[in-house]
Amino acid sequence: MTFRWTDVGTLLTHLDAEANGESVDRDLAMEEARRLMALYPGMAAILAPIAERHSRQAA
């Protein structure tokens, strides 16, 4: 499978909003990170902490 930046666009939008102090749908960010881990297993080490952080914050 070829990596496509468009696949990570939604997650990047969430992370950028979070960095700017804007409200973020944490459930959606967590699900997007998990979706990307399934698509790109090689990125799991980067994406797992993002998914976990949003999972804890959404709880």
C-alpha positions in Angstrom: 0.0 0.0 0.0 1.2 3.5 -0.9 1.2 6.1 1.8 -1.1 9.0 1.0 -1.1 12.3 2.9 -4.8 12.7 2.3 -5.3 9.7 4.7 -3.8 11.6 7.6 -5.4 15.0 6.7 -8.3 14.7 9.2 -6.1 13.7 12.1 -3.7 16.5 11.3 -6.6 19.0 11.3 -7.6 17.7 14.8 -4.0 17.9 16.1 -3.6 21.4 14.7 -6.8 22.6 16.3 -5.8 21.1 19.6 -2.4 22.8 19.5 -4.2 26.1 18.9 -6.4 25.6 22.0 -9.5 24.9 19.9 -12.2 22.4 20.8 -11.5 18.9 19.4 -13.8 16.0 19.0 -11.7 13.6 20.9 -13.6 10.5 19.9 -13.2 11.3 16.3 -9.5 12.0 16.7 -9.1 8.7 18.5 -11.0 6.8 15.8 -9.0 8.5 13.1 -5.7 7.5 14.7 -6.9 3.9 15.1 -8.0 3.8 11.4 -4.6 5.0 10.3 -2.9 2.4 12.4 -4.9 -0.2 10.6 -4.0 1.3 7.2 -0.3 1.9 8.0 0.9 -0.5 10.7 4.4 1.0 10.4 3.0 4.2 11.9 1.5 2.5 15.0 4.4 3.7 17.3 3.5 7.3 16.4 -0.3 7.0 16.3 -0.9 4.8 19.4 0.1 7.5 21.9 -2.3 9.9 20.1 -5.2 7.5 20.2 -4.5 6.6 23.8 -4.3 10.3 24.9 -7.6 11.1 23.2 -9.2 8.0 24.6 -8.3 9.0 28.2 -9.4 12.6 27.6 -12.8 11.5 26.1 -13.5 9.3 29.1 
